Amino acid sequence: MSRKEWVLVALVLVLGGLYVVFFSGWFGPKVIRVESTVRSAREAWGPGGKRVNPPGKPELGNVSFSLHQHYKLTSVKVVAVSDSQTNQYPHALWHLTAQGGSGPVDSLAYGFPVVGMTGAASGIGPEPLEPGVEYRLLVEAGEWKGARDFVIPRPQAAAR
């Protein structure tokens, strides 16, 4: 091969390497994209007029999360943002774990079970969420991690 051909091969290898490093995501952080939807108590009714939330707990199930891909989750946790800023180990209001990963999940709702996951502390279910408080969902699927902050809106007074 001539010198010109060697230079072209080297250039292609360098450009290919740069593409892999900067655009492939192989060497970057593994991030789970999470979006949240907060529904009012009125919208918490499911199909057929059946209530989605347990009676007396209108805040459960009013927050749903989309992960945009299927993941085998190993940890799901909801903490108060103010608590996570002041404590290294904040109190988890809802915490699920799975040793080998859950079933493939692309969405979940606060307080509802996730296939293949169990409560981190047995016998303790999700705690009620308070309106106006900022919370953070933390999800993990092996080395993939994601987080999303959300707030339950305060009830609006009925307009007359």
N, C-alpha and C positions, 0 to 999 in steps of 0.2 A: 504494500500500500504506500501511496505517496504521502508526503508530509501534509498536504492539503486535506487528504482523506482522514488522516489521524486527527487533525485539528477539528474537522467537522464531527467526527465520532465523539471526541472529548466535549465539544460544545453541546451536542445532543445529550450526553450523559449528565453534564452539569445542569442544563435546563430541566431535564427529567428529575434530577435530584431536588432541585429547588421547588419544582411543582409538588413533589411528594411531601416535602417538609412544610411548605406554606399553605397548600390548598387541599390536601387529602384528609387532614384531620387525624392521621395516624399518630402524630406526636403531640397533639394538643390535649387539653383537658376533656374528659368524657362527661358531657353535660346533657342532662335530661331536660328538655323544654317542657315546662308546666304552665298551664293556663287554668284560671279558676273562674267559676260562675257562681255568684251568690244570688239565690232566689229568695223572694219575700215569703212570709208564712202563707200567704194566699196562693202563691204559685207552687207550694209544696204538696199539691194534690196530684196524684198519679192518674193513670188511665182508669176509666170506669168510675170516677168520683171517689176512689179509695185514697185515704190519707197515706202519704209516703212516710211521714214521721210518726214515731210513737206518740200516743196521746200524752199531753203534759210536757212534751219536749219538742217544741216547735223549731228549735235551733238545730236539731240533728237532721242531717240530710239536706239542709238548705245550701250547702256548699258542695259543688262537684268540681273535679279536677280532670283535665285532659292532658295526657302525656304525649300525644301525637304519634306514638309508635307503640308496639307491644314490647313490654319489658318483663323480665322475671324479677320482681322486686324482692329485696332482702330486708328492707326496713321502710316503714312509713311512720312519720312522727309529726305531730302538730304541737307547737309551743307558742307561748305569748312572746312577741318580739321584745317587749320591755324586759321580760325575764331572761331572754337569751343574751341581752346586752349587759346584764349585771351579773349573771351566773355562768360559770364554765359548763355546768351540767344543769340546764333549765328543766323545770318540771314539765313532763310531757302530758298534755291533755288527752291525747290519743296516740297509742304506740303499738304498732304491729311489727312482728318479725317473722322471718322464714329462713331456716338454715340453708336449704338448697335453692331458694328462690320460689316465688309464688308461681301460680299458673300465669300464662301470658296475660298481661293487663295493659290496657291503653287508656283507661279512665277509672276513677274511683270517687266515692262520695263520703264525706265526713261521717264517721260513726257506723258505716256499713261494713260488713265483713269483706275481706279480699280472699279469693280462693287460694288455699295453700299457706295462709298466714295466720298466726295466732297472736293473742295479746302478749306483750312483753312480760307483764305481770298477770298471772292467771286470776280470773275472777274480777278483774277491774276493766270496766267498759269505758267508752269515751265520756269525757266530762262535757257538760253543756258549755256552749260558747256564748259570750256576752256581747251585746251590740255595742259598737263603737270602739272595741278593743282590737288592736292590730295583732294578727296571728301569722305564723309562718309554717307552711307545710315543708317538710324535708323528706325526700324520697331517695332511696339508694337501690341500685341493681348491680351488685358487685362493685366494680370500680366506677360505674356511672353514677353521678349524683345530680340532684336537682332541688330547687327550692322555689317557693312562691309565697309572697305575702298577700294577705287578704283581710278584709274587715267586714263584719256583719253590720249592715246598716241599721241605724236606730229606727224604730217604727215611726211612721209619719202620722200625725194627728189627722183625723178625718176632716176634710174641708166641708163646710156647711154653706 
